[in-house]
Amino acid sequence: MDWTNHSAIRVGMHESNHLRVICDGERFRVYLNGVLATSFKDSRFKLGKLYVVAEPNGQTDLGIAFSDLQLREVLR
């Protein structure tokens, strides 16, 4: 999926954003700061690895941090 801007993303110095991804089988839902940003289906992979990456978009002095990473099983 290509990068896209979303109105729920807070921009600027010292702003925090919250990302939540719910994977349920082949269904994915992506939330940005509590707002459903997109949903899609992808049945190519049965399992995999989680990678979290931040790209500073050409700014080499940009400070980026991740906190409170949680990985949970979806209860049905």
Backbone atoms as SQL, in Angstrom:
CREATE TABLE atoms (id INTEGER PRIMARY KEY, chain TEXT, resi INTEGER, resn TEXT, atom TEXT, x REAL, y REAL, z REAL);
INSERT INTO atoms VALUES
  (1, 'A', 1, 'MET', 'N', 0.847, -1.162, 0.000),
  (2, 'A', 1, 'MET', 'CA', 0.000, 0.000, 0.000),
  (3, 'A', 1, 'MET', 'C', 0.900, 1.235, 0.000),
  (4, 'A', 2, 'ASP', 'N', 0.639, 2.148, -0.907),
  (5, 'A', 2, 'ASP', 'CA', 1.439, 3.363, -1.017),
  (6, 'A', 2, 'ASP', 'C', 1.177, 4.296, 0.161),
  (7, 'A', 3, 'TRP', 'N', 2.171, 5.162, 0.449),
  (8, 'A', 3, 'TRP', 'CA', 2.037, 6.170, 1.495),
  (9, 'A', 3, 'TRP', 'C', 0.958, 7.156, 1.094),
  (10, 'A', 4, 'THR', 'N', 0.183, 7.570, 2.071),
  (11, 'A', 4, 'THR', 'CA', -0.834, 8.580, 1.827),
  (12, 'A', 4, 'THR', 'C', -0.998, 9.435, 3.079),
  (13, 'A', 5, 'ASN', 'N', -1.358, 10.684, 2.924),
  (14, 'A', 5, 'ASN', 'CA', -1.632, 11.554, 4.068),
  (15, 'A', 5, 'ASN', 'C', -3.045, 11.287, 4.570),
  (16, 'A', 6, 'HIS', 'N', -3.273, 11.605, 5.848),
  (17, 'A', 6, 'HIS', 'CA', -4.610, 11.440, 6.423),
  (18, 'A', 6, 'HIS', 'C', -4.865, 12.582, 7.396),
  (19, 'A', 7, 'SER', 'N', -6.078, 13.072, 7.430),
  (20, 'A', 7, 'SER', 'CA', -6.420, 14.216, 8.281),
  (21, 'A', 7, 'SER', 'C', -6.312, 13.898, 9.776),
  (22, 'A', 8, 'ALA', 'N', -6.287, 12.634, 10.162),
  (23, 'A', 8, 'ALA', 'CA', -6.175, 12.261, 11.577),
  (24, 'A', 8, 'ALA', 'C', -4.743, 12.326, 12.092),
  (25, 'A', 9, 'ILE', 'N', -3.764, 12.476, 11.210),
  (26, 'A', 9, 'ILE', 'CA', -2.359, 12.529, 11.632),
  (27, 'A', 9, 'ILE', 'C', -2.043, 13.916, 12.176),
  (28, 'A', 10, 'ARG', 'N', -1.485, 13.943, 13.380),
  (29, 'A', 10, 'ARG', 'CA', -1.052, 15.208, 13.991),
  (30, 'A', 10, 'ARG', 'C', 0.364, 15.510, 13.512),
  (31, 'A', 11, 'VAL', 'N', 0.561, 16.687, 12.961),
  (32, 'A', 11, 'VAL', 'CA', 1.878, 17.071, 12.440),
  (33, 'A', 11, 'VAL', 'C', 2.494, 18.131, 13.328),
  (34, 'A', 12, 'GLY', 'N', 3.804, 18.251, 13.275),
  (35, 'A', 12, 'GLY', 'CA', 4.504, 19.276, 14.034),
  (36, 'A', 12, 'GLY', 'C', 5.374, 18.690, 15.123),
  (37, 'A', 13, 'MET', 'N', 6.252, 19.530, 15.638),
  (38, 'A', 13, 'MET', 'CA', 7.170, 19.116, 16.694),
  (39, 'A', 13, 'MET', 'C', 6.397, 18.754, 17.959),
  (40, 'A', 14, 'HIS', 'N', 6.853, 17.723, 18.631),
  (41, 'A', 14, 'HIS', 'CA', 6.319, 17.279, 19.919),
  (42, 'A', 14, 'HIS', 'C', 4.878, 16.785, 19.838),
  (43, 'A', 15, 'GLU', 'N', 4.421, 16.422, 18.669),
  (44, 'A', 15, 'GLU', 'CA', 3.089, 15.838, 18.506),
  (45, 'A', 15, 'GLU', 'C', 3.211, 14.320, 18.558),
  (46, 'A', 16, 'SER', 'N', 2.249, 13.678, 19.184),
  (47, 'A', 16, 'SER', 'CA', 2.216, 12.209, 19.242),
  (48, 'A', 16, 'SER', 'C', 1.078, 11.688, 18.391),
  (49, 'A', 17, 'ASN', 'N', 1.302, 10.562, 17.753),
  (50, 'A', 17, 'ASN', 'CA', 0.270, 9.884, 16.975),
  (51, 'A', 17, 'ASN', 'C', 0.171, 8.450, 17.448),
  (52, 'A', 18, 'HIS', 'N', -1.035, 7.908, 17.394),
  (53, 'A', 18, 'HIS', 'CA', -1.285, 6.535, 17.815),
  (54, 'A', 18, 'HIS', 'C', -1.720, 5.725, 16.593),
  (55, 'A', 19, 'LEU', 'N', -1.067, 4.599, 16.410),
  (56, 'A', 19, 'LEU', 'CA', -1.364, 3.692, 15.304),
  (57, 'A', 19, 'LEU', 'C', -1.896, 2.391, 15.883),
  (58, 'A', 20, 'ARG', 'N', -3.014, 1.924, 15.362),
  (59, 'A', 20, 'ARG', 'CA', -3.572, 0.634, 15.768),
  (60, 'A', 20, 'ARG', 'C', -3.895, -0.147, 14.501),
  (61, 'A', 21, 'VAL', 'N', -3.380, -1.363, 14.419),
  (62, 'A', 21, 'VAL', 'CA', -3.646, -2.229, 13.277),
  (63, 'A', 21, 'VAL', 'C', -4.283, -3.498, 13.810),
  (64, 'A', 22, 'ILE', 'N', -5.448, -3.831, 13.299),
  (65, 'A', 22, 'ILE', 'CA', -6.143, -5.048, 13.691),
  (66, 'A', 22, 'ILE', 'C', -6.108, -5.991, 12.503),
  (67, 'A', 23, 'CYS', 'N', -5.489, -7.155, 12.715),
  (68, 'A', 23, 'CYS', 'CA', -5.405, -8.186, 11.681),
  (69, 'A', 23, 'CYS', 'C', -6.275, -9.348, 12.137),
  (70, 'A', 24, 'ASP', 'N', -7.267, -9.676, 11.356),
  (71, 'A', 24, 'ASP', 'CA', -8.179, -10.778, 11.675),
  (72, 'A', 24, 'ASP', 'C', -8.290, -11.652, 10.439),
  (73, 'A', 25, 'GLY', 'N', -7.440, -12.691, 10.401),
  (74, 'A', 25, 'GLY', 'CA', -7.372, -13.510, 9.194),
  (75, 'A', 25, 'GLY', 'C', -6.810, -12.691, 8.058),
  (76, 'A', 26, 'GLU', 'N', -7.580, -12.567, 6.990),
  (77, 'A', 26, 'GLU', 'CA', -7.116, -11.784, 5.845),
  (78, 'A', 26, 'GLU', 'C', -7.612, -10.335, 5.883),
  (79, 'A', 27, 'ARG', 'N', -8.371, -9.984, 6.916),
  (80, 'A', 27, 'ARG', 'CA', -8.907, -8.625, 7.039),
  (81, 'A', 27, 'ARG', 'C', -7.995, -7.768, 7.910),
  (82, 'A', 28, 'PHE', 'N', -7.721, -6.552, 7.448),
  (83, 'A', 28, 'PHE', 'CA', -6.880, -5.594, 8.161),
  (84, 'A', 28, 'PHE', 'C', -7.651, -4.292, 8.321),
  (85, 'A', 29, 'ARG', 'N', -7.556, -3.695, 9.518),
  (86, 'A', 29, 'ARG', 'CA', -8.120, -2.371, 9.762),
  (87, 'A', 29, 'ARG', 'C', -7.019, -1.522, 10.384),
  (88, 'A', 30, 'VAL', 'N', -6.842, -0.315, 9.863),
  (89, 'A', 30, 'VAL', 'CA', -5.782, 0.579, 10.320),
  (90, 'A', 30, 'VAL', 'C', -6.430, 1.841, 10.886),
  (91, 'A', 31, 'TYR', 'N', -6.108, 2.116, 12.153),
  (92, 'A', 31, 'TYR', 'CA', -6.630, 3.295, 12.840),
  (93, 'A', 31, 'TYR', 'C', -5.489, 4.266, 13.110),
  (94, 'A', 32, 'LEU', 'N', -5.735, 5.548, 12.882),
  (95, 'A', 32, 'LEU', 'CA', -4.789, 6.619, 13.198),
  (96, 'A', 32, 'LEU', 'C', -5.457, 7.527, 14.216),
  (97, 'A', 33, 'ASN', 'N', -4.896, 7.582, 15.410),
  (98, 'A', 33, 'ASN', 'CA', -5.454, 8.406, 16.484),
  (99, 'A', 33, 'ASN', 'C', -6.938, 8.132, 16.704),
  (100, 'A', 34, 'GLY', 'N', -7.305, 6.852, 16.663),
  (101, 'A', 34, 'GLY', 'CA', -8.677, 6.442, 16.934),
  (102, 'A', 34, 'GLY', 'C', -9.626, 6.528, 15.750),
  (103, 'A', 35, 'VAL', 'N', -9.150, 6.973, 14.604),
  (104, 'A', 35, 'VAL', 'CA', -9.981, 7.127, 13.408),
  (105, 'A', 35, 'VAL', 'C', -9.639, 6.008, 12.428),
  (106, 'A', 36, 'LEU', 'N', -10.667, 5.293, 11.946),
  (107, 'A', 36, 'LEU', 'CA', -10.431, 4.259, 10.942),
  (108, 'A', 36, 'LEU', 'C', -9.918, 4.917, 9.674),
  (109, 'A', 37, 'ALA', 'N', -8.654, 4.653, 9.334),
  (110, 'A', 37, 'ALA', 'CA', -8.025, 5.278, 8.168),
  (111, 'A', 37, 'ALA', 'C', -8.235, 4.443, 6.910),
  (112, 'A', 38, 'THR', 'N', -8.171, 3.131, 7.050),
  (113, 'A', 38, 'THR', 'CA', -8.363, 2.250, 5.900),
  (114, 'A', 38, 'THR', 'C', -8.634, 0.842, 6.385),
  (115, 'A', 39, 'SER', 'N', -9.190, 0.043, 5.512),
  (116, 'A', 39, 'SER', 'CA', -9.344, -1.384, 5.753),
  (117, 'A', 39, 'SER', 'C', -9.155, -2.090, 4.418),
  (118, 'A', 40, 'PHE', 'N', -8.643, -3.314, 4.496),
  (119, 'A', 40, 'PHE', 'CA', -8.384, -4.053, 3.260),
  (120, 'A', 40, 'PHE', 'C', -8.277, -5.539, 3.573),
  (121, 'A', 41, 'LYS', 'N', -8.280, -6.336, 2.527),
  (122, 'A', 41, 'LYS', 'CA', -8.087, -7.781, 2.643),
  (123, 'A', 41, 'LYS', 'C', -6.797, -8.154, 1.935),
  (124, 'A', 42, 'ASP', 'N', -6.056, -9.083, 2.534),
  (125, 'A', 42, 'ASP', 'CA', -4.826, -9.589, 1.930),
  (126, 'A', 42, 'ASP', 'C', -4.668, -11.033, 2.389),
  (127, 'A', 43, 'SER', 'N', -4.807, -11.960, 1.481),
  (128, 'A', 43, 'SER', 'CA', -4.737, -13.385, 1.838),
  (129, 'A', 43, 'SER', 'C', -3.413, -14.018, 1.421),
  (130, 'A', 44, 'ARG', 'N', -2.397, -13.194, 1.099),
  (131, 'A', 44, 'ARG', 'CA', -1.127, -13.741, 0.625),
  (132, 'A', 44, 'ARG', 'C', -0.321, -14.423, 1.712),
  (133, 'A', 45, 'PHE', 'N', -0.473, -13.996, 2.968),
  (134, 'A', 45, 'PHE', 'CA', 0.384, -14.503, 4.030),
  (135, 'A', 45, 'PHE', 'C', -0.453, -15.089, 5.162),
  (136, 'A', 46, 'LYS', 'N', -0.065, -16.256, 5.643),
  (137, 'A', 46, 'LYS', 'CA', -0.736, -16.886, 6.783),
  (138, 'A', 46, 'LYS', 'C', -0.096, -16.465, 8.094),
  (139, 'A', 47, 'LEU', 'N', 1.183, -16.100, 8.070),
  (140, 'A', 47, 'LEU', 'CA', 1.895, -15.613, 9.242),
  (141, 'A', 47, 'LEU', 'C', 3.075, -14.808, 8.776),
  (142, 'A', 48, 'GLY', 'N', 3.699, -14.109, 9.713),
  (143, 'A', 48, 'GLY', 'CA', 4.826, -13.274, 9.310),
  (144, 'A', 48, 'GLY', 'C', 5.464, -12.601, 10.499),
  (145, 'A', 49, 'LYS', 'N', 6.212, -11.560, 10.220),
  (146, 'A', 49, 'LYS', 'CA', 6.921, -10.797, 11.238),
  (147, 'A', 49, 'LYS', 'C', 6.387, -9.378, 11.256),
  (148, 'A', 50, 'LEU', 'N', 6.455, -8.763, 12.418),
  (149, 'A', 50, 'LEU', 'CA', 6.031, -7.386, 12.583),
  (150, 'A', 50, 'LEU', 'C', 7.249, -6.472, 12.529),
  (151, 'A', 51, 'TYR', 'N', 7.221, -5.488, 11.648),
  (152, 'A', 51, 'TYR', 'CA', 8.275, -4.486, 11.545),
  (153, 'A', 51, 'TYR', 'C', 7.635, -3.116, 11.727),
  (154, 'A', 52, 'VAL', 'N', 8.209, -2.292, 12.579),
  (155, 'A', 52, 'VAL', 'CA', 7.737, -0.926, 12.773),
  (156, 'A', 52, 'VAL', 'C', 8.863, -0.008, 12.321),
  (157, 'A', 53, 'VAL', 'N', 8.568, 0.856, 11.350),
  (158, 'A', 53, 'VAL', 'CA', 9.592, 1.700, 10.746),
  (159, 'A', 53, 'VAL', 'C', 9.063, 3.134, 10.662),
  (160, 'A', 54, 'ALA', 'N', 9.928, 4.086, 10.921),
  (161, 'A', 54, 'ALA', 'CA', 9.607, 5.505, 10.716),
  (162, 'A', 54, 'ALA', 'C', 10.627, 6.073, 9.753),
  (163, 'A', 55, 'GLU', 'N', 10.147, 6.726, 8.726),
  (164, 'A', 55, 'GLU', 'CA', 11.028, 7.331, 7.733),
  (165, 'A', 55, 'GLU', 'C', 10.946, 8.840, 7.877),
  (166, 'A', 56, 'PRO', 'N', 12.057, 9.508, 8.164),
  (167, 'A', 56, 'PRO', 'CA', 12.029, 10.949, 8.441),
  (168, 'A', 56, 'PRO', 'C', 11.811, 11.831, 7.221),
  (169, 'A', 57, 'ASN', 'N', 11.606, 11.268, 6.040),
  (170, 'A', 57, 'ASN', 'CA', 11.277, 12.039, 4.844),
  (171, 'A', 57, 'ASN', 'C', 12.331, 13.089, 4.514),
  (172, 'A', 58, 'GLY', 'N', 13.606, 12.663, 4.554),
  (173, 'A', 58, 'GLY', 'CA', 14.695, 13.543, 4.159),
  (174, 'A', 58, 'GLY', 'C', 15.269, 14.410, 5.265),
  (175, 'A', 59, 'GLN', 'N', 14.636, 14.444, 6.431),
  (176, 'A', 59, 'GLN', 'CA', 15.127, 15.257, 7.543),
  (177, 'A', 59, 'GLN', 'C', 16.024, 14.399, 8.425),
  (178, 'A', 60, 'THR', 'N', 17.308, 14.710, 8.448),
  (179, 'A', 60, 'THR', 'CA', 18.249, 13.874, 9.193),
  (180, 'A', 60, 'THR', 'C', 18.279, 14.199, 10.677),
  (181, 'A', 61, 'ASP', 'N', 17.775, 15.355, 11.091),
  (182, 'A', 61, 'ASP', 'CA', 17.812, 15.728, 12.507),
  (183, 'A', 61, 'ASP', 'C', 16.472, 15.511, 13.214),
  (184, 'A', 62, 'LEU', 'N', 15.601, 14.751, 12.620),
  (185, 'A', 62, 'LEU', 'CA', 14.280, 14.518, 13.178),
  (186, 'A', 62, 'LEU', 'C', 14.337, 13.414, 14.228),
  (187, 'A', 63, 'GLY', 'N', 13.840, 13.687, 15.429),
  (188, 'A', 63, 'GLY', 'CA', 13.800, 12.680, 16.490),
  (189, 'A', 63, 'GLY', 'C', 12.499, 11.898, 16.430),
  (190, 'A', 64, 'ILE', 'N', 12.601, 10.581, 16.362),
  (191, 'A', 64, 'ILE', 'CA', 11.424, 9.717, 16.286),
  (192, 'A', 64, 'ILE', 'C', 11.553, 8.663, 17.366),
  (193, 'A', 65, 'ALA', 'N', 10.455, 8.403, 18.058),
  (194, 'A', 65, 'ALA', 'CA', 10.466, 7.383, 19.107),
  (195, 'A', 65, 'ALA', 'C', 9.179, 6.578, 19.041),
  (196, 'A', 66, 'PHE', 'N', 9.277, 5.327, 19.436),
  (197, 'A', 66, 'PHE', 'CA', 8.118, 4.452, 19.559),
  (198, 'A', 66, 'PHE', 'C', 7.954, 4.110, 21.029),
  (199, 'A', 67, 'SER', 'N', 6.726, 4.048, 21.488),
  (200, 'A', 67, 'SER', 'CA', 6.495, 3.660, 22.879),
  (201, 'A', 67, 'SER', 'C', 5.227, 2.826, 22.974),
  (202, 'A', 68, 'ASP', 'N', 5.160, 2.045, 24.013),
  (203, 'A', 68, 'ASP', 'CA', 3.970, 1.260, 24.355),
  (204, 'A', 68, 'ASP', 'C', 3.513, 0.344, 23.224),
  (205, 'A', 69, 'LEU', 'N', 4.451, -0.377, 22.617),
  (206, 'A', 69, 'LEU', 'CA', 4.103, -1.336, 21.580),
  (207, 'A', 69, 'LEU', 'C', 3.442, -2.541, 22.229),
  (208, 'A', 70, 'GLN', 'N', 2.255, -2.881, 21.775),
  (209, 'A', 70, 'GLN', 'CA', 1.521, -4.026, 22.308),
  (210, 'A', 70, 'GLN', 'C', 1.122, -4.926, 21.147),
  (211, 'A', 71, 'LEU', 'N', 1.265, -6.211, 21.346),
  (212, 'A', 71, 'LEU', 'CA', 0.856, -7.202, 20.361),
  (213, 'A', 71, 'LEU', 'C', -0.080, -8.163, 21.072),
  (214, 'A', 72, 'ARG', 'N', -1.311, -8.258, 20.590),
  (215, 'A', 72, 'ARG', 'CA', -2.325, -9.072, 21.268),
  (216, 'A', 72, 'ARG', 'C', -3.042, -9.981, 20.279),
  (217, 'A', 73, 'GLU', 'N', -3.516, -11.080, 20.785),
  (218, 'A', 73, 'GLU', 'CA', -4.331, -11.995, 19.991),
  (219, 'A', 73, 'GLU', 'C', -5.756, -11.460, 19.942),
  (220, 'A', 74, 'VAL', 'N', -6.377, -11.534, 18.767),
  (221, 'A', 74, 'VAL', 'CA', -7.755, -11.114, 18.622),
  (222, 'A', 74, 'VAL', 'C', -8.647, -12.208, 19.203),
  (223, 'A', 75, 'LEU', 'N', -9.497, -11.847, 20.148),
  (224, 'A', 75, 'LEU', 'CA', -10.426, -12.798, 20.747),
  (225, 'A', 75, 'LEU', 'C', -11.717, -12.789, 19.960),
  (226, 'A', 76, 'ARG', 'N', -12.219, -13.960, 19.666),
  (227, 'A', 76, 'ARG', 'CA', -13.459, -14.056, 18.875),
  (228, 'A', 76, 'ARG', 'C', -14.603, -14.518, 19.728);
